[in-house]
Every structure is written in structure tokens, then in C-alpha cells.
Amino acid sequence: MPKQRYLTDEELDKNYNAFSAALPELLKNHAGRYVIVRDEKVLDAYDTIRDAHLAGWRLFNDDLFSVQEVTDEPVYLGVLSHVIGRGSS
């Protein structure tokens, strides 16, 4: 069975930078929601962090994406963006 790979700190930083660049536009229509970021691209927005994580796992079947809250006070979650496990409710 292959070893699970997770985002590196560099990948997390790049995703966060892409999110930060897109934030002014995201705030217009998605404030308070959560977005999936993968490969420096901001994807869909979801109402809850759990919904965003579940959608990311369904879309990619891996943990190589970040989730960020769309807020005017962005918080860099780094590795904490993966705290919610697949079994969480």
C-alpha cells in the first residue's frame, strides 16, 4: 500500500498566497464560506469547513488540497487546514 502524501509547507504557502490574491473577489460573493485551494487555484466555495473537506476528498481522493475561510481577516491555517479527518462529523 503506497504511503499517504500530504501537502508540503511550500505547497501550503503557495495555496495560501493564491487564496490571498483571490480574497478581494471572493469576499464579494462568498464571505463566511470555505473554499478549496489546490495547485494554487481557488476552487468551489462551501457553507461549512466540513462540506469543503468532504468535497475535496470526493473530487481528488487525496489530501493534496487546502481549505480556507473567506473572511476579511484571513488566517493562515497551514497544516491545520487538514485537522478535520474523514471520519469527523
C-alpha positions as CSV (number, residue, x, y, z in Angstrom):
1,M,0.0,0.0,0.0
2,P,1.5,3.4,-1.0
3,K,2.4,5.9,1.7
4,Q,-0.1,8.8,2.0
5,R,1.3,12.1,0.8
6,Y,0.3,15.4,2.3
7,L,0.9,19.0,1.2
8,T,4.4,20.3,2.0
9,D,4.8,23.6,3.8
10,E,5.8,25.1,0.4
11,E,2.6,23.8,-1.2
12,L,0.6,25.1,1.7
13,D,2.2,28.5,1.4
14,K,1.6,28.7,-2.4
15,N,-2.1,27.7,-1.9
16,Y,-2.4,30.4,0.8
17,N,-0.8,33.0,-1.4
18,A,-3.2,32.1,-4.2
19,F,-6.1,32.4,-1.8
20,S,-4.9,35.8,-0.5
21,A,-4.6,37.1,-4.1
22,A,-8.2,36.0,-4.8
23,L,-9.6,37.2,-1.5
24,P,-11.0,40.6,-2.5
25,E,-13.1,39.0,-5.3
26,L,-14.1,36.0,-3.0
27,L,-15.4,38.4,-0.4
28,K,-17.9,39.8,-2.8
29,N,-19.9,36.6,-3.2
30,H,-18.5,34.1,-0.7
31,A,-17.8,35.8,2.6
32,G,-18.2,33.4,5.6
33,R,-17.9,30.4,3.4
34,Y,-15.0,28.0,2.8
35,V,-13.1,27.4,-0.4
36,I,-10.9,24.6,-1.6
37,V,-7.5,25.5,-2.9
38,R,-5.4,23.1,-4.9
39,D,-2.3,23.6,-7.1
40,E,-2.5,27.4,-6.4
41,K,-6.1,27.5,-7.8
42,V,-9.1,28.6,-5.7
43,L,-12.0,26.2,-6.5
44,D,-15.5,25.9,-5.2
45,A,-17.0,27.5,-2.0
46,Y,-19.0,25.7,0.6
47,D,-21.1,26.7,3.6
48,T,-19.1,24.7,6.2
49,I,-15.5,23.6,6.6
50,R,-16.7,20.0,6.8
51,D,-18.5,20.3,3.5
52,A,-15.4,21.8,1.9
53,H,-13.2,19.0,3.1
54,L,-15.7,16.3,2.1
55,A,-16.0,17.8,-1.4
56,G,-12.2,18.0,-1.7
57,W,-11.8,14.3,-0.8
58,R,-14.6,13.4,-3.3
59,L,-13.1,15.5,-6.0
60,F,-9.5,14.4,-5.6
61,N,-9.5,11.3,-3.4
62,D,-6.4,12.6,-1.6
63,D,-5.3,15.2,0.9
64,L,-3.5,17.4,-1.5
65,F,-5.7,20.5,-1.1
66,S,-6.2,23.3,1.4
67,V,-9.4,24.7,2.8
68,Q,-9.6,28.4,3.7
69,E,-12.4,30.5,5.2
70,V,-13.4,33.5,3.2
71,T,-13.1,36.4,5.7
72,D,-11.6,39.8,5.7
73,E,-9.3,38.6,8.5
74,P,-7.7,35.7,6.8
75,V,-5.9,33.2,9.0
76,Y,-3.1,31.0,7.6
77,L,-4.0,27.5,8.8
78,G,-1.0,25.7,7.3
79,V,-1.1,22.1,8.3
80,L,-4.2,22.8,10.5
81,S,-6.2,23.0,7.3
82,H,-6.2,19.2,7.4
83,V,-7.2,18.7,11.1
84,I,-10.7,17.5,10.2
85,G,-10.4,13.8,9.4
86,R,-12.5,11.8,7.0
87,G,-14.3,10.3,10.0
88,S,-15.2,13.6,11.6
89,S,-18.8,14.7,11.8
